[in-house]
């Protein structure tokens, strides 16, 4: 399983191309052959998945009951704009204009790794989002992770 780490500040050129940082590229050794998929995030950002991770997500989506309207709606919105990315000879990816517009991305971006995916944010939007850290982060951690042990212990 892919475990990506780090935050990377990057810039897009006038054509919407972004150089994949070497520190990130080292964590994706087969990216040249396998490629990546970029998609809309749940907030106004983009998400980049290694191709294999995206294929696993699509496999899970295909198991959902598509006779249910909410399922069809979710699948449509979740996969809307999904685009395959390939690295060019200079190690850049060309991000689709429609996705950049959706996320309000112009030139400065932050790549924030989360487990098996990379969130791609406008630098200003990311800074604003991260500046809104909950007052009591310890309480949030307890709410999210505190009951984990009880569930695992069968309580």
C-alpha positions in Angstrom: 0.0 0.0 0.0 1.2 3.5 -0.9 2.0 5.7 2.1 2.8 9.2 0.9 4.4 11.8 3.2 5.0 15.5 3.0 3.8 18.9 1.9 5.3 20.5 -1.2 4.9 24.1 -2.5 4.8 24.2 -6.3 4.1 26.6 -9.1 2.1 26.1 -12.3 3.4 27.5 -15.5 1.2 29.5 -17.9 0.0 26.3 -19.5 -1.2 24.7 -16.3 1.8 22.3 -16.0 3.3 21.4 -12.7 6.7 19.9 -12.0 6.3 16.9 -9.7 8.7 17.5 -6.8 11.6 15.1 -6.6 10.8 14.2 -3.0 7.3 13.2 -4.0 8.5 11.4 -7.2 10.8 9.2 -5.1 7.7 8.0 -3.2 6.1 7.1 -6.5 8.7 4.9 -8.2 6.5 3.6 -11.0 4.7 6.9 -11.7 6.3 7.2 -15.2 4.8 3.9 -16.3 1.6 3.8 -14.3 0.5 7.4 -14.3 -1.8 9.4 -11.9 -5.4 10.4 -11.9 -6.6 13.9 -10.8 -10.1 14.5 -9.6 -12.2 17.0 -7.6 -11.9 16.9 -3.9 -14.8 17.2 -1.5 -13.7 20.8 -0.6 -12.6 23.2 -3.3 -9.3 21.4 -4.0 -8.1 18.6 -6.2 -7.0 15.1 -5.4 -4.2 13.2 -7.2 -4.2 9.4 -6.9 -1.6 6.9 -8.1 -3.3 5.0 -10.9 -3.5 1.8 -8.9 -5.3 3.6 -6.0 -7.8 5.1 -8.4 -8.5 1.7 -9.9 -9.2 0.3 -6.4 -11.6 3.2 -5.7 -13.4 2.6 -9.0 -13.7 -1.1 -8.2 -15.4 -0.1 -4.9 -17.7 2.3 -6.7 -18.7 -0.4 -9.1 -20.0 -2.5 -6.2 -22.5 0.1 -5.1 -26.2 -0.3 -6.0 -26.6 1.9 -9.0 -30.4 1.4 -8.8 -30.4 3.9 -5.9 -30.6 7.6 -7.0 -28.2 8.8 -4.2 -25.6 6.3 -5.4 -25.8 7.4 -9.0 -25.6 11.0 -7.9 -22.6 10.4 -5.7 -20.8 8.5 -8.5 -21.5 11.2 -11.0 -20.2 14.0 -8.8 -17.2 12.0 -7.4 -15.9 11.0 -10.9 -16.8 14.3 -12.6 -13.7 15.6 -14.2 -11.4 12.7 -13.3 -8.5 12.9 -15.7 -5.4 10.7 -16.3 -2.1 12.5 -15.8 1.1 11.4 -17.4 4.5 12.9 -16.7 6.2 14.5 -19.7 9.9 14.2 -20.4 10.6 17.1 -18.0 8.7 15.4 -15.1 5.7 17.7 -15.4 2.0 17.0 -15.4 -0.6 19.1 -17.3 -3.5 19.8 -15.1 -6.9 20.3 -16.8 -8.1 23.9 -16.9 -11.7 22.9 -15.8 -10.3 21.3 -12.6 -8.0 24.3 -11.9 -11.0 26.6 -12.3 -13.1 24.4 -9.9 -10.4 24.6 -7.2 -9.6 28.3 -7.8 -6.0 27.4 -8.6 -3.9 30.0 -10.5 -0.2 29.5 -10.0 1.0 28.8 -6.5 -0.2 25.4 -5.1 0.4 23.1 -2.2 0.6 19.4 -2.5 -0.4 17.8 0.8 0.1 14.1 1.0 -2.5 12.0 2.9 -1.8 8.3 3.1 -2.4 7.1 -0.5 -3.4 10.3 -2.2 -2.2 13.9 -2.7 -4.4 16.9 -2.1 -3.7 19.8 -4.5 -4.8 23.2 -3.1 -4.4 26.8 -4.1 -1.7 28.0 -1.7 -3.9 30.8 -0.4 -6.9 28.4 0.1 -4.7 25.8 1.9 -3.2 28.4 4.2 -6.7 29.8 5.0 -8.0 26.3 5.7 -5.1 25.3 7.9 -5.2 28.6 9.8 -8.7 27.6 10.9 -7.4 24.7 13.0 -9.9 23.8 15.7 -9.4 25.6 19.0 -9.2 22.3 20.8 -7.4 20.0 18.4 -6.9 17.5 21.3 -10.7 17.3 21.7 -11.2 16.7 18.0 -8.6 13.9 18.1 -10.4 12.3 21.0 -13.7 12.5 19.2 -12.3 11.0 16.0 -9.8 8.5 17.4 -10.8 8.1 21.0 -13.5 5.5 20.4 -11.2 3.5 18.1 -9.9 1.3 20.9 -13.4 0.5 22.2 -14.6 -0.6 18.7 -11.5 -2.7 18.2 -12.0 -4.3 21.7 -15.6 -5.2 20.8 -17.2 -2.7 23.2 
